[in-house]
Amino acid sequence: MKRIIYKTDNGVSIIVPSPNWTGTMEELASKDVPSGAEHYIVDASSIPTDRKYRMFWEIKNGMVEVNQTKANQAEAE
């Protein structure tokens, strides 16, 4: 299953298409991704399943990754 990811001021947003969606992922992106936001269509399996550090997710090279430096700093506080 595919997902749409894009960067926001607060991190990363993920759009999960409804099972009833009959359009393409690009059509969904043009409908739901904010104007001007760069987005990527990715496999759901490429998104981290551990949500513990979700607030530290970033998009790098079209992939969702945890900013480990920020996560480590948060753990130390």
Distance bins in CASP14 RR format, pairs under 12 A and 6 or more apart:
PFRMAT RR
TARGET T0000
AUTHOR 0000-0000-0000
RMODE 2
METHOD distances of the structure
MODEL  1
1 14 0 0 0 0 0 1 0 0 0 0 0
1 15 0 0 0 0 0 1 0 0 0 0 0
1 16 0 0 0 0 1 0 0 0 0 0 0
1 17 1 0 0 1 0 0 0 0 0 0 0
1 18 0 0 0 0 0 1 0 0 0 0 0
1 19 0 0 0 0 1 0 0 0 0 0 0
1 21 0 0 0 0 0 1 0 0 0 0 0
1 25 0 0 0 0 0 1 0 0 0 0 0
1 41 0 0 0 0 0 1 0 0 0 0 0
1 42 0 0 0 0 0 1 0 0 0 0 0
1 43 1 0 0 1 0 0 0 0 0 0 0
1 44 1 0 1 0 0 0 0 0 0 0 0
1 45 0 0 0 0 1 0 0 0 0 0 0
1 46 0 0 0 0 0 1 0 0 0 0 0
1 47 0 0 0 0 0 1 0 0 0 0 0
2 14 0 0 0 0 0 1 0 0 0 0 0
2 15 0 0 0 0 1 0 0 0 0 0 0
2 16 0 0 0 0 1 0 0 0 0 0 0
2 17 1 0 0 1 0 0 0 0 0 0 0
2 21 0 0 0 0 0 1 0 0 0 0 0
2 23 0 0 0 0 0 1 0 0 0 0 0
2 24 0 0 0 0 1 0 0 0 0 0 0
2 25 1 0 1 0 0 0 0 0 0 0 0
2 26 0 0 0 0 0 1 0 0 0 0 0
2 28 0 0 0 0 1 0 0 0 0 0 0
2 29 0 0 0 0 0 1 0 0 0 0 0
2 39 0 0 0 0 0 1 0 0 0 0 0
2 40 0 0 0 0 0 1 0 0 0 0 0
2 41 1 0 1 0 0 0 0 0 0 0 0
2 42 1 0 0 1 0 0 0 0 0 0 0
2 43 1 0 0 1 0 0 0 0 0 0 0
2 44 1 0 0 1 0 0 0 0 0 0 0
2 45 0 0 0 0 0 1 0 0 0 0 0
2 46 0 0 0 0 1 0 0 0 0 0 0
2 47 0 0 0 0 0 1 0 0 0 0 0
3 12 0 0 0 0 0 1 0 0 0 0 0
3 13 0 0 0 0 0 1 0 0 0 0 0
3 14 1 0 1 0 0 0 0 0 0 0 0
3 15 1 0 0 1 0 0 0 0 0 0 0
3 16 1 0 1 0 0 0 0 0 0 0 0
3 17 1 0 0 1 0 0 0 0 0 0 0
3 25 0 0 0 0 1 0 0 0 0 0 0
3 28 0 0 0 0 0 1 0 0 0 0 0
3 29 0 0 0 0 0 1 0 0 0 0 0
3 32 0 0 0 0 0 1 0 0 0 0 0
3 33 0 0 0 0 0 1 0 0 0 0 0
3 39 0 0 0 0 0 1 0 0 0 0 0
3 40 0 0 0 0 1 0 0 0 0 0 0
3 41 1 0 0 1 0 0 0 0 0 0 0
3 42 1 0 1 0 0 0 0 0 0 0 0
3 43 1 0 0 1 0 0 0 0 0 0 0
3 44 1 0 1 0 0 0 0 0 0 0 0
3 45 0 0 0 0 1 0 0 0 0 0 0
3 46 0 0 0 0 1 0 0 0 0 0 0
3 47 1 0 0 1 0 0 0 0 0 0 0
3 48 0 0 0 0 0 1 0 0 0 0 0
3 62 0 0 0 0 0 1 0 0 0 0 0
3 63 0 0 0 0 0 1 0 0 0 0 0
3 64 0 0 0 0 1 0 0 0 0 0 0
4 12 0 0 0 0 0 1 0 0 0 0 0
4 13 0 0 0 0 1 0 0 0 0 0 0
4 14 1 0 0 1 0 0 0 0 0 0 0
4 15 1 1 0 0 0 0 0 0 0 0 0
4 16 0 0 0 0 1 0 0 0 0 0 0
4 17 1 0 0 1 0 0 0 0 0 0 0
4 21 0 0 0 0 0 1 0 0 0 0 0
4 24 0 0 0 0 0 1 0 0 0 0 0
4 25 1 0 0 1 0 0 0 0 0 0 0
4 26 0 0 0 0 1 0 0 0 0 0 0
4 27 0 0 0 0 0 1 0 0 0 0 0
4 28 1 0 0 1 0 0 0 0 0 0 0
4 29 1 0 1 0 0 0 0 0 0 0 0
4 30 0 0 0 0 0 1 0 0 0 0 0
4 31 0 0 0 0 0 1 0 0 0 0 0
4 32 1 0 0 1 0 0 0 0 0 0 0
4 33 1 0 0 1 0 0 0 0 0 0 0
4 34 0 0 0 0 0 1 0 0 0 0 0
4 37 0 0 0 0 0 1 0 0 0 0 0
4 38 0 0 0 0 0 1 0 0 0 0 0
4 39 1 0 1 0 0 0 0 0 0 0 0
4 40 1 0 0 1 0 0 0 0 0 0 0
4 41 1 0 1 0 0 0 0 0 0 0 0
4 42 1 0 0 1 0 0 0 0 0 0 0
4 43 0 0 0 0 0 1 0 0 0 0 0
4 44 0 0 0 0 0 1 0 0 0 0 0
4 47 0 0 0 0 0 1 0 0 0 0 0
4 59 0 0 0 0 0 1 0 0 0 0 0
4 62 0 0 0 0 0 1 0 0 0 0 0
4 64 0 0 0 0 0 1 0 0 0 0 0
5 11 0 0 0 0 0 1 0 0 0 0 0
5 12 1 0 1 0 0 0 0 0 0 0 0
5 13 1 0 0 1 0 0 0 0 0 0 0
5 14 1 0 1 0 0 0 0 0 0 0 0
5 15 1 0 0 1 0 0 0 0 0 0 0
5 16 0 0 0 0 0 1 0 0 0 0 0
5 25 0 0 0 0 0 1 0 0 0 0 0
5 29 0 0 0 0 1 0 0 0 0 0 0
5 32 0 0 0 0 0 1 0 0 0 0 0
5 33 0 0 0 0 1 0 0 0 0 0 0
5 37 0 0 0 0 0 1 0 0 0 0 0
5 38 0 0 0 0 1 0 0 0 0 0 0
5 39 1 0 0 1 0 0 0 0 0 0 0
5 40 1 0 1 0 0 0 0 0 0 0 0
5 41 0 0 0 0 1 0 0 0 0 0 0
5 42 1 0 1 0 0 0 0 0 0 0 0
5 43 0 0 0 0 0 1 0 0 0 0 0
5 44 0 0 0 0 0 1 0 0 0 0 0
5 46 0 0 0 0 1 0 0 0 0 0 0
5 47 1 0 0 1 0 0 0 0 0 0 0
5 48 0 0 0 0 0 1 0 0 0 0 0
5 57 0 0 0 0 1 0 0 0 0 0 0
5 58 0 0 0 0 0 1 0 0 0 0 0
5 59 1 0 0 1 0 0 0 0 0 0 0
5 60 0 0 0 0 0 1 0 0 0 0 0
5 61 0 0 0 0 0 1 0 0 0 0 0
5 62 1 0 0 1 0 0 0 0 0 0 0
5 63 0 0 0 0 1 0 0 0 0 0 0
5 64 1 0 1 0 0 0 0 0 0 0 0
5 65 0 0 0 0 0 1 0 0 0 0 0
6 12 1 0 0 1 0 0 0 0 0 0 0
6 13 1 0 1 0 0 0 0 0 0 0 0
6 14 0 0 0 0 1 0 0 0 0 0 0
6 15 1 0 0 1 0 0 0 0 0 0 0
6 28 0 0 0 0 0 1 0 0 0 0 0
6 29 0 0 0 0 1 0 0 0 0 0 0
6 32 0 0 0 0 1 0 0 0 0 0 0
6 33 1 0 1 0 0 0 0 0 0 0 0
6 34 1 0 0 1 0 0 0 0 0 0 0
6 35 0 0 0 0 0 1 0 0 0 0 0
6 36 0 0 0 0 1 0 0 0 0 0 0
6 37 1 0 1 0 0 0 0 0 0 0 0
6 38 1 0 0 1 0 0 0 0 0 0 0
6 39 1 0 1 0 0 0 0 0 0 0 0
6 40 1 0 0 1 0 0 0 0 0 0 0
6 41 0 0 0 0 0 1 0 0 0 0 0
6 42 0 0 0 0 0 1 0 0 0 0 0
6 57 0 0 0 0 0 1 0 0 0 0 0
6 58 0 0 0 0 0 1 0 0 0 0 0
6 59 1 0 0 1 0 0 0 0 0 0 0
6 62 0 0 0 0 0 1 0 0 0 0 0
6 64 0 0 0 0 0 1 0 0 0 0 0
7 13 1 0 0 1 0 0 0 0 0 0 0
7 14 0 0 0 0 0 1 0 0 0 0 0
7 33 0 0 0 0 0 1 0 0 0 0 0
7 34 0 0 0 0 0 1 0 0 0 0 0
7 36 0 0 0 0 0 1 0 0 0 0 0
7 37 1 0 0 1 0 0 0 0 0 0 0
7 38 1 0 0 1 0 0 0 0 0 0 0
7 39 0 0 0 0 1 0 0 0 0 0 0
7 40 0 0 0 0 1 0 0 0 0 0 0
7 57 0 0 0 0 1 0 0 0 0 0 0
7 58 1 0 0 1 0 0 0 0 0 0 0
7 59 1 0 1 0 0 0 0 0 0 0 0
7 60 0 0 0 0 0 1 0 0 0 0 0
7 62 0 0 0 0 1 0 0 0 0 0 0
7 64 0 0 0 0 0 1 0 0 0 0 0
8 14 0 0 0 0 0 1 0 0 0 0 0
8 15 0 0 0 0 0 1 0 0 0 0 0
8 33 0 0 0 0 0 1 0 0 0 0 0
8 34 0 0 0 0 1 0 0 0 0 0 0
8 36 0 0 0 0 0 1 0 0 0 0 0
8 37 1 0 0 1 0 0 0 0 0 0 0
8 38 0 0 0 0 0 1 0 0 0 0 0
8 39 0 0 0 0 0 1 0 0 0 0 0
8 55 0 0 0 0 0 1 0 0 0 0 0
8 57 0 0 0 0 0 1 0 0 0 0 0
8 58 0 0 0 0 0 1 0 0 0 0 0
8 59 0 0 0 0 0 1 0 0 0 0 0
9 34 0 0 0 0 0 1 0 0 0 0 0
9 37 0 0 0 0 0 1 0 0 0 0 0
10 54 0 0 0 0 0 1 0 0 0 0 0
10 55 1 0 0 1 0 0 0 0 0 0 0
10 56 0 0 0 0 0 1 0 0 0 0 0
10 57 0 0 0 0 0 1 0 0 0 0 0
10 58 0 0 0 0 0 1 0 0 0 0 0
11 37 0 0 0 0 0 1 0 0 0 0 0
11 53 0 0 0 0 0 1 0 0 0 0 0
11 54 0 0 0 0 1 0 0 0 0 0 0
11 55 1 0 0 1 0 0 0 0 0 0 0
11 56 0 0 0 0 1 0 0 0 0 0 0
11 57 1 0 0 1 0 0 0 0 0 0 0
11 58 1 0 0 1 0 0 0 0 0 0 0
11 59 0 0 0 0 1 0 0 0 0 0 0
11 64 0 0 0 0 1 0 0 0 0 0 0
11 65 0 0 0 0 0 1 0 0 0 0 0
11 66 0 0 0 0 0 1 0 0 0 0 0
11 67 0 0 0 0 1 0 0 0 0 0 0
11 70 0 0 0 0 0 1 0 0 0 0 0
12 37 0 0 0 0 0 1 0 0 0 0 0
12 38 0 0 0 0 0 1 0 0 0 0 0
12 39 0 0 0 0 0 1 0 0 0 0 0
12 40 0 0 0 0 0 1 0 0 0 0 0
12 42 0 0 0 0 0 1 0 0 0 0 0
12 47 0 0 0 0 1 0 0 0 0 0 0
12 48 0 0 0 0 1 0 0 0 0 0 0
12 51 0 0 0 0 0 1 0 0 0 0 0
12 53 0 0 0 0 0 1 0 0 0 0 0
12 54 0 0 0 0 1 0 0 0 0 0 0
12 55 0 0 0 0 1 0 0 0 0 0 0
12 56 0 0 0 0 1 0 0 0 0 0 0
12 57 1 0 1 0 0 0 0 0 0 0 0
12 58 1 0 0 1 0 0 0 0 0 0 0
12 59 1 0 1 0 0 0 0 0 0 0 0
12 60 0 0 0 0 0 1 0 0 0 0 0
12 62 0 0 0 0 0 1 0 0 0 0 0
12 63 0 0 0 0 0 1 0 0 0 0 0
12 64 1 0 1 0 0 0 0 0 0 0 0
12 65 0 0 0 0 1 0 0 0 0 0 0
12 66 0 0 0 0 0 1 0 0 0 0 0
12 67 0 0 0 0 0 1 0 0 0 0 0
13 29 0 0 0 0 0 1 0 0 0 0 0
13 32 0 0 0 0 1 0 0 0 0 0 0
13 33 0 0 0 0 1 0 0 0 0 0 0
13 34 0 0 0 0 1 0 0 0 0 0 0
13 37 0 0 0 0 1 0 0 0 0 0 0
13 38 0 0 0 0 0 1 0 0 0 0 0
13 39 0 0 0 0 1 0 0 0 0 0 0
13 40 0 0 0 0 0 1 0 0 0 0 0
13 47 0 0 0 0 0 1 0 0 0 0 0
13 54 0 0 0 0 0 1 0 0 0 0 0
13 57 0 0 0 0 1 0 0 0 0 0 0
13 59 0 0 0 0 1 0 0 0 0 0 0
13 64 0 0 0 0 0 1 0 0 0 0 0
14 29 0 0 0 0 0 1 0 0 0 0 0
14 32 0 0 0 0 0 1 0 0 0 0 0
14 33 0 0 0 0 0 1 0 0 0 0 0
14 39 0 0 0 0 0 1 0 0 0 0 0
14 40 0 0 0 0 0 1 0 0 0 0 0
14 41 0 0 0 0 0 1 0 0 0 0 0
14 42 0 0 0 0 1 0 0 0 0 0 0
14 44 0 0 0 0 1 0 0 0 0 0 0
14 46 0 0 0 0 0 1 0 0 0 0 0
14 47 1 0 0 1 0 0 0 0 0 0 0
14 48 0 0 0 0 0 1 0 0 0 0 0
14 51 0 0 0 0 0 1 0 0 0 0 0
14 54 0 0 0 0 1 0 0 0 0 0 0
14 57 0 0 0 0 1 0 0 0 0 0 0
14 59 0 0 0 0 0 1 0 0 0 0 0
14 64 1 0 0 1 0 0 0 0 0 0 0
15 21 0 0 0 0 0 1 0 0 0 0 0
15 25 0 0 0 0 1 0 0 0 0 0 0
15 26 0 0 0 0 0 1 0 0 0 0 0
15 27 0 0 0 0 0 1 0 0 0 0 0
15 28 1 0 0 1 0 0 0 0 0 0 0
15 29 1 0 0 1 0 0 0 0 0 0 0
15 30 0 0 0 0 0 1 0 0 0 0 0
15 31 0 0 0 0 1 0 0 0 0 0 0
15 32 1 0 1 0 0 0 0 0 0 0 0
15 33 1 0 0 1 0 0 0 0 0 0 0
15 34 0 0 0 0 0 1 0 0 0 0 0
15 37 0 0 0 0 0 1 0 0 0 0 0
15 39 0 0 0 0 1 0 0 0 0 0 0
15 40 0 0 0 0 0 1 0 0 0 0 0
15 41 0 0 0 0 1 0 0 0 0 0 0
15 42 0 0 0 0 0 1 0 0 0 0 0
15 44 0 0 0 0 0 1 0 0 0 0 0
15 47 0 0 0 0 0 1 0 0 0 0 0
16 25 0 0 0 0 0 1 0 0 0 0 0
16 28 0 0 0 0 1 0 0 0 0 0 0
16 32 0 0 0 0 0 1 0 0 0 0 0
16 42 0 0 0 0 0 1 0 0 0 0 0
16 44 1 0 0 1 0 0 0 0 0 0 0
16 47 0 0 0 0 1 0 0 0 0 0 0
17 23 0 0 0 0 1 0 0 0 0 0 0
17 24 0 0 0 0 1 0 0 0 0 0 0
17 25 1 0 0 1 0 0 0 0 0 0 0
17 26 0 0 0 0 0 1 0 0 0 0 0
17 27 0 0 0 0 1 0 0 0 0 0 0
17 28 1 0 1 0 0 0 0 0 0 0 0
17 29 0 0 0 0 0 1 0 0 0 0 0
17 31 0 0 0 0 0 1 0 0 0 0 0
17 32 0 0 0 0 1 0 0 0 0 0 0
17 41 0 0 0 0 0 1 0 0 0 0 0
17 44 0 0 0 0 0 1 0 0 0 0 0
18 28 0 0 0 0 1 0 0 0 0 0 0
18 31 0 0 0 0 0 1 0 0 0 0 0
18 32 0 0 0 0 0 1 0 0 0 0 0
20 28 0 0 0 0 0 1 0 0 0 0 0
21 27 0 0 0 0 1 0 0 0 0 0 0
21 28 1 0 0 1 0 0 0 0 0 0 0
21 29 0 0 0 0 0 1 0 0 0 0 0
21 31 0 0 0 0 1 0 0 0 0 0 0
21 32 0 0 0 0 0 1 0 0 0 0 0
22 28 0 0 0 0 0 1 0 0 0 0 0
23 29 0 0 0 0 0 1 0 0 0 0 0
23 30 0 0 0 0 0 1 0 0 0 0 0
23 31 0 0 0 0 1 0 0 0 0 0 0
23 32 0 0 0 0 0 1 0 0 0 0 0
24 30 0 0 0 0 1 0 0 0 0 0 0
24 31 0 0 0 0 0 1 0 0 0 0 0
24 41 0 0 0 0 1 0 0 0 0 0 0
25 31 0 0 0 0 0 1 0 0 0 0 0
25 32 0 0 0 0 0 1 0 0 0 0 0
25 33 0 0 0 0 0 1 0 0 0 0 0
25 39 0 0 0 0 1 0 0 0 0 0 0
25 40 0 0 0 0 0 1 0 0 0 0 0
25 41 1 0 1 0 0 0 0 0 0 0 0
25 42 0 0 0 0 1 0 0 0 0 0 0
25 43 0 0 0 0 0 1 0 0 0 0 0
25 44 0 0 0 0 0 1 0 0 0 0 0
26 32 0 0 0 0 0 1 0 0 0 0 0
26 33 0 0 0 0 1 0 0 0 0 0 0
26 39 0 0 0 0 1 0 0 0 0 0 0
26 40 0 0 0 0 0 1 0 0 0 0 0
26 41 1 0 0 1 0 0 0 0 0 0 0
27 33 0 0 0 0 0 1 0 0 0 0 0
27 41 0 0 0 0 0 1 0 0 0 0 0
28 39 0 0 0 0 1 0 0 0 0 0 0
28 41 0 0 0 0 1 0 0 0 0 0 0
29 35 0 0 0 0 0 1 0 0 0 0 0
29 36 0 0 0 0 0 1 0 0 0 0 0
29 37 0 0 0 0 1 0 0 0 0 0 0
29 38 0 0 0 0 0 1 0 0 0 0 0
29 39 1 0 1 0 0 0 0 0 0 0 0
29 40 0 0 0 0 1 0 0 0 0 0 0
29 41 1 0 0 1 0 0 0 0 0 0 0
29 42 0 0 0 0 0 1 0 0 0 0 0
30 36 0 0 0 0 0 1 0 0 0 0 0
30 37 0 0 0 0 0 1 0 0 0 0 0
30 39 0 0 0 0 1 0 0 0 0 0 0
30 41 0 0 0 0 0 1 0 0 0 0 0
31 39 0 0 0 0 0 1 0 0 0 0 0
32 39 0 0 0 0 1 0 0 0 0 0 0
33 39 1 0 1 0 0 0 0 0 0 0 0
33 40 0 0 0 0 0 1 0 0 0 0 0
33 41 0 0 0 0 0 1 0 0 0 0 0
37 59 0 0 0 0 0 1 0 0 0 0 0
38 59 0 0 0 0 1 0 0 0 0 0 0
38 61 0 0 0 0 0 1 0 0 0 0 0
38 62 0 0 0 0 1 0 0 0 0 0 0
39 59 0 0 0 0 1 0 0 0 0 0 0
39 62 0 0 0 0 1 0 0 0 0 0 0
40 46 0 0 0 0 1 0 0 0 0 0 0
40 47 0 0 0 0 0 1 0 0 0 0 0
40 59 1 0 0 1 0 0 0 0 0 0 0
40 60 0 0 0 0 0 1 0 0 0 0 0
40 61 0 0 0 0 1 0 0 0 0 0 0
40 62 1 0 1 0 0 0 0 0 0 0 0
40 63 1 0 0 1 0 0 0 0 0 0 0
40 64 0 0 0 0 1 0 0 0 0 0 0
41 47 0 0 0 0 0 1 0 0 0 0 0
41 62 0 0 0 0 1 0 0 0 0 0 0
42 48 0 0 0 0 0 1 0 0 0 0 0
42 59 0 0 0 0 1 0 0 0 0 0 0
42 61 0 0 0 0 0 1 0 0 0 0 0
42 62 1 0 0 1 0 0 0 0 0 0 0
42 63 1 0 0 1 0 0 0 0 0 0 0
42 64 1 0 0 1 0 0 0 0 0 0 0
42 65 0 0 0 0 0 1 0 0 0 0 0
43 62 0 0 0 0 0 1 0 0 0 0 0
43 63 0 0 0 0 0 1 0 0 0 0 0
43 64 0 0 0 0 0 1 0 0 0 0 0
44 64 0 0 0 0 0 1 0 0 0 0 0
45 63 0 0 0 0 0 1 0 0 0 0 0
45 64 0 0 0 0 0 1 0 0 0 0 0
46 59 0 0 0 0 0 1 0 0 0 0 0
46 60 0 0 0 0 0 1 0 0 0 0 0
46 61 0 0 0 0 0 1 0 0 0 0 0
46 62 0 0 0 0 1 0 0 0 0 0 0
46 63 1 0 1 0 0 0 0 0 0 0 0
46 64 1 0 0 1 0 0 0 0 0 0 0
46 65 0 0 0 0 1 0 0 0 0 0 0
47 54 0 0 0 0 0 1 0 0 0 0 0
47 57 0 0 0 0 1 0 0 0 0 0 0
47 59 0 0 0 0 0 1 0 0 0 0 0
47 62 0 0 0 0 0 1 0 0 0 0 0
47 63 0 0 0 0 1 0 0 0 0 0 0
47 64 1 0 1 0 0 0 0 0 0 0 0
47 65 0 0 0 0 0 1 0 0 0 0 0
47 66 0 0 0 0 0 1 0 0 0 0 0
48 54 1 0 0 1 0 0 0 0 0 0 0
48 56 0 0 0 0 0 1 0 0 0 0 0
48 57 1 0 0 1 0 0 0 0 0 0 0
48 58 0 0 0 0 0 1 0 0 0 0 0
48 59 0 0 0 0 0 1 0 0 0 0 0
48 63 0 0 0 0 1 0 0 0 0 0 0
48 64 1 0 0 1 0 0 0 0 0 0 0
48 65 1 0 0 1 0 0 0 0 0 0 0
48 66 1 0 0 1 0 0 0 0 0 0 0
48 67 0 0 0 0 0 1 0 0 0 0 0
48 68 0 0 0 0 0 1 0 0 0 0 0
48 71 0 0 0 0 0 1 0 0 0 0 0
49 57 0 0 0 0 0 1 0 0 0 0 0
49 64 0 0 0 0 0 1 0 0 0 0 0
49 66 0 0 0 0 0 1 0 0 0 0 0
50 56 0 0 0 0 0 1 0 0 0 0 0
50 57 0 0 0 0 0 1 0 0 0 0 0
50 64 0 0 0 0 0 1 0 0 0 0 0
50 66 0 0 0 0 1 0 0 0 0 0 0
50 71 0 0 0 0 0 1 0 0 0 0 0
51 57 0 0 0 0 1 0 0 0 0 0 0
51 64 0 0 0 0 0 1 0 0 0 0 0
51 66 0 0 0 0 0 1 0 0 0 0 0
52 66 0 0 0 0 1 0 0 0 0 0 0
52 71 0 0 0 0 1 0 0 0 0 0 0
52 74 0 0 0 0 0 1 0 0 0 0 0
52 75 0 0 0 0 1 0 0 0 0 0 0
53 64 0 0 0 0 0 1 0 0 0 0 0
53 65 0 0 0 0 0 1 0 0 0 0 0
53 66 1 0 1 0 0 0 0 0 0 0 0
53 67 0 0 0 0 1 0 0 0 0 0 0
53 68 0 0 0 0 1 0 0 0 0 0 0
53 69 0 0 0 0 0 1 0 0 0 0 0
53 70 0 0 0 0 1 0 0 0 0 0 0
53 71 1 0 1 0 0 0 0 0 0 0 0
53 72 0 0 0 0 1 0 0 0 0 0 0
53 73 0 0 0 0 0 1 0 0 0 0 0
53 74 0 0 0 0 1 0 0 0 0 0 0
53 75 0 0 0 0 1 0 0 0 0 0 0
54 64 0 0 0 0 1 0 0 0 0 0 0
54 65 0 0 0 0 0 1 0 0 0 0 0
54 66 0 0 0 0 1 0 0 0 0 0 0
54 67 0 0 0 0 0 1 0 0 0 0 0
54 70 0 0 0 0 0 1 0 0 0 0 0
54 71 0 0 0 0 0 1 0 0 0 0 0
54 74 0 0 0 0 0 1 0 0 0 0 0
55 66 0 0 0 0 1 0 0 0 0 0 0
55 67 0 0 0 0 1 0 0 0 0 0 0
55 70 0 0 0 0 1 0 0 0 0 0 0
55 71 0 0 0 0 1 0 0 0 0 0 0
55 73 0 0 0 0 0 1 0 0 0 0 0
55 74 1 0 0 1 0 0 0 0 0 0 0
56 64 0 0 0 0 0 1 0 0 0 0 0
56 65 0 0 0 0 1 0 0 0 0 0 0
56 66 1 0 1 0 0 0 0 0 0 0 0
56 67 1 0 1 0 0 0 0 0 0 0 0
56 68 1 0 0 1 0 0 0 0 0 0 0
56 69 0 0 0 0 1 0 0 0 0 0 0
56 70 1 0 1 0 0 0 0 0 0 0 0
56 71 1 0 1 0 0 0 0 0 0 0 0
56 72 0 0 0 0 1 0 0 0 0 0 0
56 73 0 0 0 0 1 0 0 0 0 0 0
56 74 1 0 0 1 0 0 0 0 0 0 0
56 75 0 0 0 0 0 1 0 0 0 0 0
57 63 0 0 0 0 0 1 0 0 0 0 0
57 64 1 0 1 0 0 0 0 0 0 0 0
57 65 1 0 0 1 0 0 0 0 0 0 0
57 66 1 0 0 1 0 0 0 0 0 0 0
57 67 1 0 0 1 0 0 0 0 0 0 0
57 68 0 0 0 0 0 1 0 0 0 0 0
57 70 0 0 0 0 1 0 0 0 0 0 0
57 71 0 0 0 0 1 0 0 0 0 0 0
58 64 1 0 0 1 0 0 0 0 0 0 0
58 65 1 0 1 0 0 0 0 0 0 0 0
58 66 1 0 0 1 0 0 0 0 0 0 0
58 67 1 0 1 0 0 0 0 0 0 0 0
58 68 0 0 0 0 0 1 0 0 0 0 0
58 69 0 0 0 0 0 1 0 0 0 0 0
58 70 0 0 0 0 1 0 0 0 0 0 0
58 71 0 0 0 0 0 1 0 0 0 0 0
59 65 1 0 0 1 0 0 0 0 0 0 0
59 66 0 0 0 0 0 1 0 0 0 0 0
59 67 0 0 0 0 0 1 0 0 0 0 0
60 66 0 0 0 0 0 1 0 0 0 0 0
60 67 0 0 0 0 1 0 0 0 0 0 0
60 68 0 0 0 0 0 1 0 0 0 0 0
65 71 0 0 0 0 0 1 0 0 0 0 0
66 72 0 0 0 0 1 0 0 0 0 0 0
66 74 0 0 0 0 0 1 0 0 0 0 0
66 75 0 0 0 0 0 1 0 0 0 0 0
67 73 0 0 0 0 1 0 0 0 0 0 0
67 74 0 0 0 0 1 0 0 0 0 0 0
68 74 0 0 0 0 0 1 0 0 0 0 0
68 75 0 0 0 0 0 1 0 0 0 0 0
69 75 0 0 0 0 0 1 0 0 0 0 0
69 76 0 0 0 0 0 1 0 0 0 0 0
70 76 0 0 0 0 0 1 0 0 0 0 0
70 77 0 0 0 0 0 1 0 0 0 0 0
71 77 0 0 0 0 0 1 0 0 0 0 0
END
